[in-house]
Amino acid sequence: MSKEKKRRVLITGAAGFLGSHLSERFLSEGFHVIGMDNLITGDLKNIEHLFGQESFEFYHHDITKFVHVPGEIDYILHFASPASPIDYLKIPIQTLKVGSLGTHNLLGLAKEKNARILIASTSEVYGDPLVHPQTEEYYGNVNTIGPRGVYDEAKRFQESITMAYHRFHGLETRIARIFNTYGPRMRLNDGRVIPAFMGQALRGEDITVFGDGQQTRSFCYVDDQVDGLFKLLMSDYSYPVNIGNPDEITILEFAEEIVKLTNANQKIVFKPLPKDDPMQRQPDISLAKKILNWEPKVSRSEGMQKTFAYFKGLSKDELYRSEHKDFTAHNRL
């Protein structure tokens, strides 16, 4: 009897936080996983434990250039993009290119291979929202020329071109609007709330809150996020779907939770709010519940314990290392 052929999935941004967890999930589901990353913000240490598996292969490649993968591909997950403010403010042009040229290249590959493609969009398409909580029908409130516009507009264009390929070419497309997600393998000093707070606590520094701390966020543990993404890919729904945890909390309350969790003795200090920083962020996940039968299962207290255990296990060098990647060459492109 012939061995059943494994389904093949291409995951871009595979060496990043979400990409590495997705790679693990698809391997556990019996897929052959092709990881792709140019390692601008990704790190091979996130996937080095997968290199020994027969069903995993890795391509070091920049998707803003022509993408070729030999053989059949059944699914593509596009997760190649800087996702933290520190990154996309340092490499604004590359951020725009990966959302536009990179997405175009992958949609073309999906068309060629007759593959279903899932695009990782973001809650940032809603900007600083005037509707709360945010539903998929909301068009957003985005400053196109502000410093965050390079990320927000790249993702909005990404959704537009994806739907154009769906409507014009009949391509099977899925769009996930991902809200704040956290867990092991986040980069400690990438500027996002959870690693920033935990890094400060572990180093004995004061906890920095921007503004008055009354802005809100809703944090989803990575296992829940990956489960929602997997179910969305396997669904029959082609339009955007919010994937996140609606459990909303103010940044000040969250900073106080971090102090308690880490047993830190530091005080909370306040700094000016960055330009266009959204004041509210909470997903309406009614659609995901209805069409995917999905909702988060991991409580924030449980998820934060797991995440803190990961950061606590980092070496002293990793704990005190700043984000020092040289982005100069990429900004010349």
N, C-alpha and C positions, 0 to 999 in steps of 0.2 A: 504494500500500500504506500502511495507517495505521501511525503510529508506535506502537511497543509502549509501553504505559502503565507508568510508573515506580512501583515499590512505594514507599509512603510510611511513614516511621518518625518517631515523636515521641520525642525524647530530652529528659528533664527533667534539670536540672542541667548543661545543655549548655555553659555557660561555665566550668565547673569543670575540674579536672585530668583526671579520667577521661572526663567528658562531652565535652570538646573532642576528645580522641583518638578517642572513639567516633564523633563526628560526622564526622571525617575518614575513618574506616574505612568507614562506610556510604555516604558520597559516592563513595569509590573503588570501592565494590561496585555503583554505579549506582542507589542509592536517592535519593528526594527526602527530605531531612532537614528536619524541623521542630524547631528548638531552642527550649527554654523554660527560663528561669532568672529568679529575682527578684533576683539579683546581691547577695545578702547576703554570701555568701562567694565566689561566682564572679566572674570578671573578663572584660569584653568583649574585652580584648586577647588572650585565649586563642582567640577565634574570629573576630577582625576580618578575618583573611585569608580567611575563608569567605564574607563578605558579598557579594562580587562574583559568587559562583556562582549560576547560575539555579536550581539544585536545592537551595538552602539558604535557609530563612527563619527568622526569630527572633521569639519572643514574650517580652516582658518581663512575667512574671506569677508570682504566688505560688500554688503548687498547693494550699495549704491553703484557698484560696478556690475557688469553682466553676471548673472547667476546661472551656472550650469551644474546640474546634478545628474549623473548617469543612472539609467534604470527607471523603473516605475516609481511614482510617488502617489500615495492615496490621499494624504492630508498635508497641509502646510499650516504652521502656526507662526505668525509674524510677531516676534517679541524683541526685535532688534531696535532699540532706541535708548538713548540716555533718558533716565526717568527721575532724576533728582535735580533740584535747582542748581546745586553746585556744578553738576555736569553740563546741563544744557545752557547755563549762563556762560560757561567757559568755552563750549563748542557749539555756538548758536547755528552756524552754517551747516555743520555736519548733522545737527539735530533736524534742521529743515530738510536736508537731503535724504536722510534715512526715512523720514515720513513721506516724502514725495517720490524721489527717484527709486529708493529702495522698495517702497510699496508697489510702484509701477512694475519693477523688475519681477517681484514675487507674484503679482497678479498675472503677468505674462507667463511665468513658469507654471502657475496653476492651470492656466488655459491650455498650455502646451501638453501638460501631463494629465489633463482632465481630473485635477485634484480639487478637493474641497479645501478652502482656505479660511482660517480664523484670524482676524486682525485684532491686535491688542490696542484698543483705544483707551480712553481715560476719562475720569470724572472731570478733568481739567477742560474738556470741551464745553462744560457749563460755565467756566470762568468764575467770577464772583457772583453767585446765582441770586436772582431776584425771586426765585420760586423755591420753596422749601417744604418737604424734602424734594430732591430732584427726580423727576420722572423722565423717561426716554422721550417724551413729547416736547420737553423744554428745549428751546433752541440755544440758550446760553447768553451770557453777558461777558464777552471777551474783548480785551483791549488788544487789537491786532498789532499795534506798534509798540506796546510795552515790552519790558525785558522778558516776561514770561510768554509773550506771543509766539516766540520761535517754537516752543513746545506745543502750546495750545492749538495754534493754527496748523502745525504739521499734522497733528492728530485729526483736526477737523477736515483737512484736505484728504487725509488717509481714508476717512469714512466716505467722503464724496466719491473718490475714484473707485473705491471698492464697490459702492452701489452702482456706479456707472458700468463696471465690468459685469455686475450681476444682471443689470437690466439689458445692456446692449449685447453681451456675449452669452448670457444665460449661465454664467459661472456660479457655482455653489459657494456662497460666501456666508460668513458669520462675523459679527462685530460685538466684541465685549467691551463695555465701558467699565473699566476697572477702578474701583475706589481704593483708598489707602489700604495697603496690604503689608503685613509684617511677619517676621519669623526668622529662623536661622538662615544664615548666609547673606543677610543684609550687610552692606558695607558700613562699617562703624561710623565713619566720618563723612557720609555722603550728603549731609544737610537735611535729611528727613527727620521727622520729629522723634520717632522711637529710638533709632541708633544714636541720635544726637544726645537725647536725655540720658540714655543708658551709659554712653561713653563718658559724659560729664560726671555722672554719679560714680562710676568705677574708677575714674581718675582723681576723685576727690575735689572736683571743680563745682562751682555754683551752677545751678540749673538755669539755663537761659530761656526765658519766655519772651516772645516778640509781641509788641502791643500790650494790651491789658490782659491778655490771656482769655478773653471771652469768646474768641473765635472757636468754632467747633470742628471736630473731625470725627469720623467713624472708622474704626480700625477692624480689618478682617484678617484672621489668621490664615497663613499661607495654605494649609491643608484644605481649608474650606474654599479658598479662592481657586485652587487647582481643580477641586471637584466640580465647582461651578463651570469652569472653563471647559473641562472634559465633557460635561453634560451638554453645554451649549454647542460644542463642535459636533456632537452626535445627534443634535436635534434637527428639526426641519425648518428652523426659524432663521430668516436671512437679515432681519433688521437689528439695530442695536439693542443690547440687553445690559442693564446694570448688574454688575456682580460685585457685591460688597456687603458689609455688615451694617445694618441700620442703627446699631447701638451707639448713639451720639454722646459725645463728652466734650466739655470745654478743654482747651489746651492747659489752662491753669489747674483744673481738676486733675488732668492727666499727669501734669508735673508733680502734683502732690502724691498721686498714686505711685509714681516712679520713686520718689523719695522714700515712701513707706516700703515698697518692694525691695529696694536695694539697701535699706538701712543706712541711707546716706545722711550725713549730718550737715550737708551744705544748705545754704539758703537759696531761695528762688529769686533771680534778678530779672529785671525787665529791660528790653531794648526796643528801639523803634521798629514798627511793623514794615516789612519789605513792601515795595510797590506792587499793587494788584494782588496781594495775598488774599485768597478767598476767606470771607468771614464765616461762611457756613458750608458744611459738607456732610450731607446725609443722603444715602441712596434710598429711593423707593424701589423695593425689590418685588413688588406685586407681580410683575411680568415674569421674573425668574421663578417665582413660586408656582405660577400658573403653568408655564410652558415647559419648565425644566424639572419641576417638583424639587426645587433646590432652595435651601436656606442655610445660613451658617449654623454650625453645631458647637464650635469651640468658643467658650466664654473668654472675655478679655483677660480675666484673672488667670485662667489656665494657659492661654496662649502667651501671656506675658511671662509667666513662670518658665515656660520652655525657651522663650527667646532670651530671657535673662541668663538662663543656664548656658546657652550658647555663647553669649558675649563674655560671660564670666570665665569661660574656658579658653579665651583668646590669650595668646602670649603677651608679655609686656610690650614687645616691639609692635605688635599689631594694635594694642590698646592705645599706644602713644603716637602711632604713625599717623601723619596727616595725609589727606588725599593729594598726592603730588604727581600724578600722571602728567606727562608732557603732551599737551594738546596742540602745540604750536603748528605742527605740520598739517593737522586736520583743519585748522582754522584758515589755512592758506588756500584750501581747495574751493 
